[in-house]
Amino acid sequence: MTAQTVAAATVESMYEAALDALSSALAVERSAVLLYDTEAVMRFRAWRGLSDRYRAAVEGHSPWSADAVCPEAVVIADVSADDSLGALRPAVLAEGIAAIVFVPLVYRGRLLGKFMIYSDRPRRFDRDELAFAATVAGHIALALEKQHSESQLSATLNAVSEAITVQSPDGRLLLANEAAAAVLGFASVDELIAVGPSGVRKRFEMRDLDGQPLPAERLPGRAALRGEQLPEVLVRWRAGPDDSEHVSLVRAHPVFDASGGVQFAVNVFRDVTQRQQALEELRGSEARLAFLASAGRRLFEAPLDPRRVLEVAVDVVVPELGDWCSVRELPEGNEPRQLVFGYLDDVAAELITGLNDYRDVMAASPVVDELWQGRSILMAQVTPAILEQVAINADHLALLRRLDLRSAMLIPLRARGRTVGVLSIAGGATRAPYNATDVALAEELAARVAATVENARSYEREHATAETLARALMPGWLPDIPGLEVAARYRPAGDVGGDFYDCFPVGENSWMVVLGDVCGRGIAAAAVTGLTRHSVRAAALHADSLGSVLNDVNRLLVEAGGEHLPGGRRDEGYGDPSFCTLCLARFTPTATGARMDVVSAGHPLPFVVRADGTVARIGTPGSLLGILPEIDSVEDAVELGAGDAVVLFTDGITERRQHRRFFEDQLPSTLRAATALPAAALAERVEHAALAFAATAPEIGRASCRERV
């Protein structure tokens, strides 16, 4: 009976085996199995020798209550002599039944149903027969509970969205849920269990997150069967080469028996493909943003030279985006012109050198028209046919093939609505083929490169214009003045500034020296510089005093306001060039030397260096020009003798700084040490001392101009 019960594929077949065993062992003609249904009604599940009429008449009867605890068998040895059946006795007798045994089906104290034994003649069943019937009932109850437990377990497992399998210590699959069958590509759980783990592994290609093959020994399930518990792992897998890639989170837990051995291992698989894709997309987006931020910073820090900007751009691309990169200029109406190359290794450098002997592959190419329209070109696969199409001859084709390019992008460089160049990026065999995301990233980079190049070109043009203006605003030569030596030193500090000087005759026996500083730098400051310098010259021709010259210049600047600036707008980057400082010195030779009349409008006062080494400032501070309608100025006079020197300068000298120290404090001692030097040597001495004190002058913008006010 035990063997038949174990071998039974279903509970129903086990009922049949139990009834066959009873019929053979107890020599009974009739038997039945009744179980409680969901409505707590005893109903026939299997039977022998019972009519439909009888079953309909007695179904639902039970000698025990449904909540009976440990019910015992009930034996009716002679139905005709026993009234305990009550209203059912006529139906029993009509069926030809003379004796009945009610055997309870009980599991762990819970009544599941009953097992019925019928005899066609009155019969007293002995103790061994009843014990055998109880044993059979126990088998049925155990099978019922097993079926119930398996049904509950199956329902529980199938309610879980994660794929679950249970393996025995020898690796066989014991249980699985529907999610596991679906994830692993099987039509049913039975099919999955029938194939087994070895059959499952043959159907799949498994890799780790880095794309490396993942042996089964590294899976947590194998470790669980050994009694170990590994951390959960992410597994990339696909069912055959045509299947899309999936990602699962795999974990396993060993379950131990009472002796500490592994009873089975539970494997849990969670499909995290979408989550992993979203995470990888997020990481890719963060990497792209970090790349663009780094590229933007490097482009911003690049020298304002168009070619250096392009060289930085190529350095940014290789090797982050490609193994090879070039920038071409696309002159309108002319063939593309290679400007800058970048490559990953020396082999590529050698090949590029060889390719330079041939005509550019983009010359007369139809893709140039697409690029001119601002449309990028993606070649996800650089096929042999493409190389053959662009190659000039067999040698050229051999060089192109040796580059081993697998994928490429051509990205237009657009500035101010037109294409000025093209950024070519290519990847080799070790790099994944480019896609639309890569093109979008390259286009973002190209936009930054084009804007930076255009800014550099604008700077070049503006700087060249400003330098031309500055040279035009400085005197081409210094006049020869009887009895006086004149020398000047002028050193621009990067951008063209607003500092200027002049020296010209006024009247028959006097010469004017002008030193000025327009607030700001660049073209706007140069424009005000020119206006001021020429205004001084014009005013000096008819003015009766130096103060009158200052008043005329001040009036002109105030009335002009910002009209003298390009476009009538002020230069936000370099300060407000609407006012300036000015120092005027008029020299008139005398019998003993010369007389100097000096006036200052906010400008540093000059020094007089006497032949005996005495150094003193000369003049009185006055108002800035270009701010107020009326200014205050004081004209001072000083007599100069043989060997005396006058040094005029701008704040480019005095404001040179070492930490908290200014060169202005050191200037008197520098001048004292240069007593009796010729004018040119004295000017050179001051220049060298200032440069040695601090390599660069402080930045002078709008804020510092206001501080000076």
For each residue, the residues with C-beta under 8 A, 3 or more apart:
1: 4 5 17 18 21 135 136 139
2: 5 6 139
3: 6 7
4: 1 7 8 14 17 18 20 21
5: 1 2 8 14 17 18 139 142 143
6: 2 3
7: 3 4
8: 4 5 11 13 14 17 143
9: 13
10: 13 14
11: 8 14 15 143 144 147
12: 15 16 45 46
13: 8 9 10 16 17
14: 4 5 8 10 11 17 18 139 140 143
15: 11 12 18 19 33 45 46 140
16: 12 13 19 20 46
17: 1 4 5 8 13 14 20 21
18: 1 4 5 14 15 21 22 33 46 115 136 139 140
19: 15 16 22 23 31 32 33 46 47 48
20: 4 16 17 23 24
21: 1 4 17 18 24 25 136
22: 18 19 25 26 28 31 117 133 136
23: 19 20 26 27 28 29 31 48
24: 20 21 27
25: 21 22 132
26: 22 23 117 125 129 132 133
27: 23 24
28: 22 23 31 117 118 119
29: 23 48 49 118 119 120
30: 47 48 49 50 97 116 117 118 119 120
31: 19 22 23 28 47 48 49 115 116 117 118
32: 19 44 46 47 48 50 55 115 116 118
33: 15 18 19 44 45 46 47 105 113 114 115 116 140
34: 42 43 44 45 59 113 114 116
35: 42 43 45 105 112 113 144
36: 40 41 42 43 66 111 112 113
37: 40 41 43
38:
39:
40: 36 37 66
41: 36 37 59 60
42: 34 35 36 59 60 61 62 113 114
43: 34 35 36 37 59 60
44: 32 33 34 47 50 55 59
45: 12 15 33 34 35 113
46: 12 15 16 18 19 32 33
47: 19 30 31 32 33 44 50 55
48: 19 23 29 30 31 32
49: 29 30 31 118
50: 30 32 44 47 54 55 95 118
51: 54 55 95
52: 55 56
53: 56 57 91 95
54: 50 51 57 58 91 92 94 95
55: 32 44 47 50 51 52 58 59
56: 52 53 59
57: 53 54 88 91
58: 54 55 61 88 91 92
59: 34 41 42 43 44 55 56
60: 41 42 43
61: 42 58 88
62: 42 65 66 114
63: 71 74 84 102 114
64: 68 71 104 111 114
65: 62 68
66: 36 40 62 111
67: 111
68: 64 65 71 104 111
69: 109
70: 106 109
71: 63 64 68 104 106 111
72: 104
73: 101 102 103 104 130 133 134
74: 63 101 102
75: 99 100 101 102 124 125 130
76: 79 82 84 85 99 100 101
77: 82 99 122 123 124 125
78: 81 82 98 99 122
79: 76 82 85 89 92 93 97 98 99 100 122
80: 93 98 122
81: 78 122
82: 76 77 78 79 85 89
83: 86 89
84: 63 76
85: 76 79 82 88 89 92 100
86: 83 89
87: 90
88: 57 58 61 85 91 92
89: 79 82 83 85 86 92 93
90: 87 93 94
91: 53 54 57 58 88 94 95
92: 54 58 79 85 88 89 95 97 100
93: 79 80 89 90 96 97
94: 54 90 91
95: 50 51 53 54 91 92
96: 93 120
97: 30 79 92 93 100 118 119 120
98: 78 79 80 119 120 121 122 123
99: 75 76 77 78 79 118 119 121 122 123 124 125
100: 75 76 79 85 92 97 116 117 118 119
101: 73 74 75 76 116 117 125 130 133
102: 63 73 74 75 114 115 116
103: 73 114 115 116 117 130 133 134 136 137
104: 64 68 71 72 73 111 114 115 137
105: 33 35 111 112 113 114 115 137 140 141 144
106: 70 71 109 110 111 112 137 141
107: 110 112 141 142 144 145
108: 145
109: 69 70 106
110: 106 107
111: 36 64 66 67 68 71 104 105 106
112: 35 36 105 106 107 141 144 145
113: 33 34 35 36 42 45 105 144
114: 33 34 42 62 63 64 102 103 104 105
115: 18 31 32 33 102 103 104 105 133 136 137 140
116: 30 31 32 33 34 100 101 102 103
117: 22 26 28 30 31 100 101 103 125 133
118: 28 29 30 31 32 49 50 97 99 100
119: 28 29 30 97 98 99 100 122 123
120: 29 30 96 97 98
121: 98 99
122: 77 78 79 80 81 98 99 119
123: 77 98 99 119
124: 75 77 99
125: 26 75 77 99 101 117 129 130 133
126: 129 130
127: 130 131
128: 131 132
129: 26 125 126 132 133
130: 73 75 101 103 125 126 127 133 134
131: 127 128 134 135
132: 25 26 128 129 135 136
133: 22 26 73 101 103 115 117 125 129 130 136 137
134: 73 103 130 131 137 138
135: 1 131 132 138 139
136: 1 18 21 22 103 115 132 133 139 140
137: 103 104 105 106 115 133 134 140 141
138: 134 135 141 142
139: 1 2 5 14 18 135 136 142 143
140: 14 15 18 33 105 115 136 137 143 144
141: 105 106 107 112 137 138 144 145
142: 5 107 138 139 145 146
143: 5 8 11 14 139 140 146 147
144: 11 35 105 107 112 113 140 141 147 148
145: 107 108 112 141 142 148 149
146: 142 143 149 150
147: 11 143 144 150 151
148: 144 145 151 152
149: 145 146 152 153
150: 146 147 153 154
151: 147 148 154 155
152: 148 149 155 156
153: 149 150 156 157 175
154: 150 151 157 158 177
155: 151 152 158 159
156: 152 153 159 160
157: 153 154 160 164 175 176 177 178
158: 154 155 177 178 179
159: 155 156
160: 156 157 164 177 179
161: 179 270
162: 179 268 269 270
163: 176 177 179 180 182 183 184 248 268 269 270 271
164: 157 160 175 176 177 179 180 266 267 268 269
165: 173 175 176 177 180 192 266 267 269
166: 173 174 175 176 264 265 266 267
167: 171 172 173 174 197 221 225 264 265 267
168: 171 172 174 264
169: 225 261 262 263 264 265
170:
171: 167 168 196 197 198 225
172: 167 168 196 197
173: 165 166 167 176 192 193 196 197
174: 166 167 168 193 264
175: 153 157 164 165 166 193
176: 157 163 164 165 166 173 180 181 189 192 193
177: 154 157 158 160 163 164 165 180 181 189
178: 157 158 181 182 188 189
179: 158 160 161 162 163 164 182 183
180: 163 164 165 176 177 183 184 189 192 269
181: 176 177 178 184 186 187 188 189 191 192
182: 163 178 179 185 186
183: 163 179 180 248 269 271
184: 163 180 181 192 200 203 204
185: 182 203 239
186: 181 182 189 191 192 195
187: 181 191
188: 178 181 191 192
189: 176 177 178 180 181 186 192 193
190: 193 194
191: 181 186 187 188 194 195
192: 165 173 176 180 181 184 186 188 189 195 200
193: 173 174 175 176 189 190 196
194: 190 191
195: 186 191 192 199 200
196: 171 172 173 193 199 200
197: 167 171 172 173 200 201
198: 171 201 202
199: 195 196 202 203
200: 184 192 195 196 197 203 204
201: 197 198 204 206 216
202: 198 199
203: 184 185 199 200 239 240
204: 184 200 201 237 238 239
205: 237 238 240 241
206: 201 213 214 216 235 236 237
207: 210 211 212 213 214 235 236 237
208: 211 212 214 233 234 235 236
209: 234 236
210: 207
211: 207 208 236
212: 207 208
213: 206 207
214: 206 207 208 218 219 235 236
215: 218
216: 201 206 219 222
217: 222
218: 214 215 222 233
219: 214 216 222 223 233 235 250 252
220: 223 224 229 230 231 232 233 250 251 252 267
221: 167 224 225 250 252 265 267
222: 216 217 218 219 225 226
223: 219 220 226 228 229 230 252
224: 220 221 227 228 229 230 252 253 254 262 265 266 267
225: 167 169 171 221 222 254 262 265
226: 222 223 254 262
227: 224 254 256 261 262
228: 223 224 254
229: 220 223 224 252 253 254
230: 220 223 224 233 252
231: 220 251
232: 220 249 250 251
233: 208 218 219 220 230 249 250 251
234: 208 209 247 248 249 250 272 276
235: 206 207 208 214 219 247 248 249 250
236: 206 207 208 209 211 214 245 246 247
237: 204 205 206 207 245 246 247 248
238: 204 205 241 243 244 245 246
239: 185 203 204 243
240: 203 205 243
241: 205 238
242:
243: 238 239 240 246
244: 238
245: 236 237 238 273
246: 236 237 238 243 271 273
247: 234 235 236 237 271 272 273 275 276 277
248: 163 183 234 235 237 269 270 271 272 273
249: 232 233 234 235 269 270 272
250: 219 220 221 232 233 234 235 267 268 269
251: 220 231 232 233 267 268
252: 219 220 221 223 224 229 230 265 266 267 268
253: 224 229 265 266 268
254: 224 225 226 227 228 229 262 265
255: 262 263 264 265 266
256: 227 260 261 262 263
257: 260 261 262 263
258:
259:
260: 256 257
261: 169 227 256 257
262: 169 224 225 226 227 254 255 256 257 265
263: 169 255 256 257
264: 166 167 168 169 174 255
265: 166 167 169 221 224 225 252 253 254 255 262
266: 164 165 166 224 252 253 255
267: 164 165 166 167 220 221 224 250 251 252
268: 162 163 164 250 251 252 253
269: 162 163 164 165 180 183 248 249 250
270: 161 162 163 248 249
271: 163 183 246 247 248
272: 234 247 248 249 275 276
273: 245 246 247 248 276 277
274: 277 278
275: 247 272 278 279
276: 234 247 272 273 279 280
277: 247 273 274 280 281
278: 274 275 281 282
279: 275 276 282 283
280: 276 277 283 284
281: 277 278 284 285
282: 278 279 285 286
283: 279 280 286 287
284: 280 281 287 288 437
285: 281 282 288 289
286: 282 283 289 290
287: 283 284 290 291
288: 284 285 291 292 437 441 444
289: 285 286 292 293
290: 286 287 293 294
291: 287 288 294 295 320 321 441 445
292: 288 289 295 296 441 444 445 448
293: 289 290 296 297
294: 290 291 297 298 316
295: 291 292 298 299 313 316 445 448
296: 292 293 299 300 448
297: 293 294 300 301
298: 294 295 301 302 312 315 316
299: 295 296 302 309 312 313 316 448 449 452
300: 296 297 452
301: 297 298
302: 298 299 305 308 309 312 452 456
303: 308 309 456
304: 309 455 456 459 460
305: 302 308 309 456 460
306: 309 310 453 456 457 460
307: 310 311 339 340
308: 302 303 305 311 312 456
309: 299 302 303 304 305 306 312 313 449 452 453 456
310: 306 307 313 314 327 339 340 449 453
311: 307 308 314 315 340
312: 298 299 302 308 309 315 316
313: 295 299 309 310 316 317 327 340 423 445 449 452
314: 310 311 317 318 325 326 327 340 341 342
315: 298 311 312 318 342
316: 294 295 298 299 312 313 320 321 445
317: 313 314 320 321 322 325 342 423 425 445
318: 314 315 321 322 323 324 325 342 343 344
319: 322 323 344
320: 291 316 317
321: 291 316 317 318 325 425 438 441 442 445
322: 317 318 319 325 409 425 426 427 431
323: 318 319 343 344 348 426 427 428 430 431
324: 318 342 343 344 348 352 403 405 425 426 427 428
325: 314 317 318 321 322 341 342 343 423 424 425 426
326: 314 338 339 340 341 342 423 424
327: 310 313 314 338 339 340 413 421 422 423 424
328: 336 337 338 339 360 362 421 422 424
329: 336 337 339 420 421
330: 336 368 371 372 412 419 420 421 422
331: 334 335 336 337
332:
333:
334: 331 337
335: 331 360 363 364
336: 328 329 330 331 360 362 363 368 422
337: 328 329 331 334 360
338: 326 327 328 341 356 360
339: 307 310 326 327 328 329 421
340: 307 310 311 313 314 326 327
341: 314 325 326 338 352
342: 314 315 317 318 324 325 326
343: 318 323 324 325 348 349 352
344: 318 319 323 324 348 428
345: 348 349
346: 349 350
347: 350 351 402
348: 323 324 343 344 345 351 352 403
349: 343 345 346 352 353
350: 346 347 353 354
351: 347 348 354 355 399 402 403
352: 324 341 343 348 349 355 356
353: 349 350 356
354: 350 351 357 399
355: 351 352 358 396 399 400
356: 338 352 353
357: 354
358: 355 361 392 396 399
359: 363 392
360: 328 335 336 337 338 363
361: 358 365 390 391 400
362: 328 336 365 367 368 422
363: 335 336 359 360
364: 335 368
365: 361 362 368 390
366: 369 370
367: 362 370 371 377 410
368: 330 336 362 364 365 371 372
369: 366 372 373
370: 366 367 373 375 377
371: 330 367 368 374 375 376 377 410 412 419 422
372: 330 368 369 412 419
373: 369 370 419
374: 371 412 414 419
375: 370 371 412
376: 371 409 410 411 412 439 442 443
377: 367 370 371 409 410
378: 409 434 435 436 439
379: 382 386 407 408 409 410 434
380: 407 433 434 435
381: 406 407 433
382: 379 386 387 405 406 407 408 426
383: 386 387
384: 387 388 401
385: 388 389
386: 379 382 383 389 390
387: 382 383 384 390 391 397 400 401
388: 384 385 391 397
389: 385 386
390: 361 365 386 387 400
391: 361 387 388 394 396 397 400
392: 358 359 396
393: 396 397
394: 391 397 398
395: 398 399
396: 355 358 391 392 393 399 400
397: 387 388 391 393 394 400 401
398: 394 395 401 402
399: 351 354 355 358 395 396 402 403
400: 355 361 387 390 391 396 397 403 405
401: 384 387 397 398 404
402: 347 351 398 399
403: 324 348 351 399 400 426 428
404: 401 428 429
405: 324 382 400 408 426 427 428
406: 381 382 427 428 429 431 433
407: 379 380 381 382 426 427 431 432 433 434
408: 379 382 405 424 425 426 427 434
409: 322 376 377 378 379 424 425 426 434 438 439 442
410: 367 371 376 377 379 422 423 424
411: 376 422 423 424 425 439 442 443 445 446
412: 330 371 372 374 375 376 419 421 422 423 446
413: 327 419 420 421 422 423 446 449 450 453
414: 374 417 418 419 420 446 447 450
415: 418 420 450 451 453 454
416: 454
417: 414
418: 414 415
419: 330 371 372 373 374 412 413 414 422
420: 329 330 413 414 415 450 453 454
421: 327 328 329 330 339 412 413 450 453
422: 327 328 330 336 362 371 410 411 412 413 419
423: 313 317 325 326 327 410 411 412 413 442 445 446 449
424: 325 326 327 328 408 409 410 411
425: 317 321 322 324 325 408 409 411 434 442
426: 322 323 324 325 382 403 405 407 408 409
427: 322 323 324 405 406 407 408 431 432 433 434
428: 323 324 344 403 404 405 406 431
429: 404 406
430: 323
431: 322 323 406 407 427 428
432: 407 427
433: 380 381 406 407 427
434: 378 379 380 407 408 409 425 427 438 439
435: 378 380 438 439
436: 378 439 440
437: 284 288 440 441
438: 321 409 434 435 441 442
439: 376 378 409 411 434 435 436 442 443
440: 436 437 443 444
441: 288 291 292 321 437 438 444 445
442: 321 376 409 411 423 425 438 439 445 446
443: 376 411 439 440 446 447
444: 288 292 440 441 447 448
445: 291 292 295 313 316 317 321 411 423 441 442 448 449
446: 411 412 413 414 423 442 443 449 450
447: 414 443 444 450 451
448: 292 295 296 299 444 445 451 452
449: 299 309 310 313 413 423 445 446 452 453
450: 413 414 415 420 421 446 447 453 454
451: 415 447 448 454 455
452: 299 300 302 309 313 448 449 455 456
453: 306 309 310 413 415 420 421 449 450 456 457
454: 415 416 420 450 451 457 458
455: 304 451 452 458 459
456: 302 303 304 305 306 308 309 452 453 459 460
457: 306 453 454 460 461
458: 454 455 461 462
459: 304 455 456 462 463
460: 304 305 306 456 457 463 464
461: 457 458 464 465
462: 458 459 465 466 522 523
463: 459 460 466 467 495 496
464: 460 461 467 468
465: 461 462 468 469 523
466: 462 463 469 470 495 496 522 523 526
467: 463 464 470 471 492 496
468: 464 465 471 472
469: 465 466 472 473 496 523 526 527 529 530
470: 466 467 473 474 492 496 526 529
471: 467 468 474
472: 468 469 530
473: 469 470 500 526 529 530 533
474: 470 471 490 500 501
475: 478 501 502 503 504
476:
477:
478: 475 486 487 488 503
479: 486 503 504 505 511
480:
481: 484 486 511 587 589
482: 589
483: 589 593 594
484: 481 511 587 589 594
485: 678 679 680
486: 478 479 481 503 513 679
487: 478 678 679 680 682 683
488: 478 501 503 683
489: 683 684 686 687
490: 474 499 501
491: 652 687
492: 467 470 495 496 497
493: 497 652 696 697
494:
495: 463 466 492 521 522 574
496: 463 466 467 469 470 492 521 522 523 525 526
497: 492 493 518 520 521 525 652 700
498: 516 517 518 519 520 521 525 526 528 529 577 580
499: 490 516 517 518 529 650 652
500: 473 474 514 515 516 517 518 529 532 533
501: 474 475 488 490 513 514 515 516 648
502: 475 512 513 514 533 536 537
503: 475 478 479 486 488 511 512 513 514
504: 475 479 511 512 537 540
505: 479 510 511 512
506: 510 511 512 540 541 586
507: 510
508:
509: 588 589
510: 505 506 507 586 587 588
511: 479 481 484 503 504 505 506 586 587
512: 502 503 504 505 506 536 540 584 585 586
513: 486 501 502 503 584 585 586 587 648
514: 500 501 502 503 533 536 582 583 584
515: 500 501 582 583 585 603 606 648 649 650
516: 498 499 500 501 529 532 533 536 580 581 582 583 603 650
517: 498 499 500 580 581 582 603 650 651
518: 497 498 499 500 525 528 529 532 577 579 580
519: 498 525 575 576 577 578 579 580 700 702 705
520: 497 498 524 525 528 571 574 575 576 577 700 701 702 705
521: 495 496 497 498 525 574 575 700
522: 462 466 495 496 525 526 571 573 574
523: 462 465 466 469 496 526 527 566 571
524: 520 527 528 565 566 570 571 574 577
525: 496 497 498 518 519 520 521 522 528 529 571 574 575 577
526: 466 469 470 473 496 498 522 523 529 530
527: 469 523 524 530 531 564 565 566 577
528: 498 518 520 524 525 531 532 557 564 565 577 578 580
529: 469 470 473 498 499 500 516 518 525 526 532 533 580
530: 469 472 473 526 527 533 534
531: 527 528 534 535 556 557 560 564
532: 500 516 518 528 529 535 536 553 557 580 582 625
533: 473 500 502 514 516 529 530 536 537
534: 530 531 537 538
535: 531 532 538 539 552 553 556 557
536: 502 512 514 516 532 533 539 540 549 553 582 584
537: 502 504 533 534 540 541
538: 534 535 541 552
539: 535 536 542 543 548 549 552 553
540: 504 506 512 536 537 543 549
541: 506 537 538
542: 539
543: 539 540 546 548 549 552
544: 548
545: 548 549 635
546: 543 549 550 584 586 597 598 599 633 635
547: 550 551 599 633 634 635
548: 539 543 544 545 551 552
549: 536 539 540 543 545 546 552 553 584
550: 546 547 553 554 582 584 599 601 622 625 631 633
551: 547 548 554 555 631 633
552: 535 538 539 543 548 549 555 556
553: 532 535 536 539 549 550 556 557 582 625
554: 550 551 557 558 601 623 625 626 628 629 631
555: 551 552 558 559 629
556: 531 535 552 553 559 560
557: 528 531 532 535 553 554 560 578 579 580 625 626
558: 554 555 561 626 627 628 629
559: 555 556
560: 531 556 557 563 564
561: 558 578
562: 565 568 569 570 578
563: 560 568
564: 527 528 531 560
565: 524 527 528 562 568 569 570 571 577 578
566: 523 524 527 569
567:
568: 562 563 565
569: 562 565 566
570: 524 562 565 576 577 578
571: 520 522 523 524 525 565 574 575 576 577
572:
573: 522 701
574: 495 520 521 522 524 525 571 577 701 702
575: 519 520 521 525 571 700 701 702 703 704 705
576: 519 520 570 571 579 702 705
577: 498 518 519 520 524 525 527 528 565 570 571 574 580
578: 519 528 557 561 562 565 570 626 627
579: 518 519 557 576 624 625 626 627 705
580: 498 516 517 518 519 528 529 532 557 577 624 625 626
581: 516 517 600 601 602 603 604 624 625 708
582: 514 515 516 517 532 536 550 553 600 601 602 603 625
583: 514 515 516 598 599 600 601 603 604 605 606 619 648
584: 512 513 514 536 546 549 550 598 599 600
585: 512 513 515 596 597 598 606 646 648
586: 506 510 511 512 513 546 596 597 598
587: 481 484 510 511 513 594 595 596
588: 509 510 594 595 596 597
589: 481 482 483 484 509 593 594
590: 593 594 595 639
591:
592: 639 641 642
593: 483 589 590 639 640 641 642 644
594: 483 484 587 588 589 590 639 640
595: 587 588 590 637 638 639 640
596: 585 586 587 588 618 637 638 639 640 646
597: 546 585 586 588 635 636 637
598: 546 583 584 585 586 605 606 618 619 635 636 637 638
599: 546 547 550 583 584 619 620 622 633 634 635 636
600: 581 582 583 584 603 604 605 619 620 621 622 633
601: 550 554 581 582 583 622 623 624 625 631 633
602: 581 582 621 622 623 624 625 708
603: 515 516 517 581 582 583 600 650
604: 581 583 600 649 650 651 653 654 664
605: 583 598 600 617 618 619 620 621
606: 515 583 585 598 617 618 619 646 647 648 649
607: 615 616 617 618 646 647 667 668 671
608: 615 616 617 618 638 640 644 645 646 647
609: 613 614 615 644 645 646 647 671 672 674 675 682
610: 613 614 615 616 641 643 644 675
611: 641 642 643 644 675 676
612: 675
613: 609 610 672 675
614: 609 610
615: 607 608 609 610 668 671 672
616: 607 608 610
617: 605 606 607 608
618: 596 598 605 606 607 608 636 638 646
619: 583 598 599 600 605 606 634 636
620: 599 600 605 633 634 636
621: 600 602 605
622: 550 599 600 601 602 631 632 633 634
623: 554 601 602 627 628 631 632 633
624: 579 580 581 601 602 627 631 709
625: 532 550 553 554 557 579 580 581 582 601 602 631
626: 554 557 558 578 579 580
627: 558 578 579 623 624 709
628: 554 558 623 631
629: 554 555 558
630:
631: 550 551 554 601 622 623 624 625 628
632: 622 623
633: 546 547 550 551 599 600 601 620 622 623
634: 547 599 619 620 622
635: 545 546 547 597 598 599
636: 597 598 599 618 619 620
637: 595 596 597 598
638: 595 596 598 608 618
639: 590 592 593 594 595 596
640: 593 594 595 596 608 644 646
641: 592 593 610 611 644
642: 592 593 611
643: 610 611 676
644: 593 608 609 610 611 640 641
645: 608 609 671 677 679 682
646: 585 596 606 607 608 609 618 640
647: 606 607 608 609 671 682 683 686
648: 501 513 515 583 585 606
649: 515 604 606 652 653 654 667 686
650: 499 515 516 517 603 604 653 654
651: 517 604 654 655 700 708
652: 491 493 497 499 649 655 656 690 697
653: 604 649 650 656 663 664 667 686 690
654: 604 649 650 651 662 663 664 667
655: 651 652 662 663 664 697 698 700
656: 652 653 662 663 690 693 694 697 698
657: 660 661 662 663 694 698
658: 661 663 693 694
659:
660: 657
661: 657 658 665 666
662: 654 655 656 657 665
663: 653 654 655 656 657 658 666 667 689 690 693 694
664: 604 653 654 655 667
665: 661 662
666: 661 663 669 670 689 693
667: 607 649 653 654 663 664 670 671 686
668: 607 615 671 672
669: 666 672 673
670: 666 667 673 674 685 686 689
671: 607 609 615 645 647 667 668 674 675 682 686
672: 609 613 615 668 669 675
673: 669 670 685
674: 609 670 671 677 681 682 685 686
675: 609 610 611 612 613 671 672
676: 611 643
677: 645 674 681 682 685
678: 485 487 681 682
679: 485 486 487 645 682 683
680: 485 487 683 684
681: 674 677 678 684 685
682: 487 609 645 647 671 674 677 678 679 685 686
683: 487 488 489 647 679 680 686 687
684: 489 680 681 687 688
685: 670 673 674 677 681 682 688 689
686: 489 647 649 653 667 670 671 674 682 683 689 690
687: 489 491 683 684 690 691
688: 684 685 691 692
689: 663 666 670 685 686 692 693
690: 652 653 656 663 686 687 693 694
691: 687 688 694 695
692: 688 689
693: 656 658 663 666 689 690
694: 656 657 658 663 690 691 697
695: 691
696: 493
697: 493 652 655 656 694 700
698: 655 656 657 704
699: 704
700: 497 519 520 521 575 651 655 697 704 705
701: 520 573 574 575 704 705
702: 519 520 574 575 576 705 706
703: 575 706 707
704: 575 698 699 700 701 707 708
705: 519 520 575 576 579 700 701 702 708 709
706: 702 703 709
707: 703 704
708: 581 602 651 704 705
709: 624 627 705 706
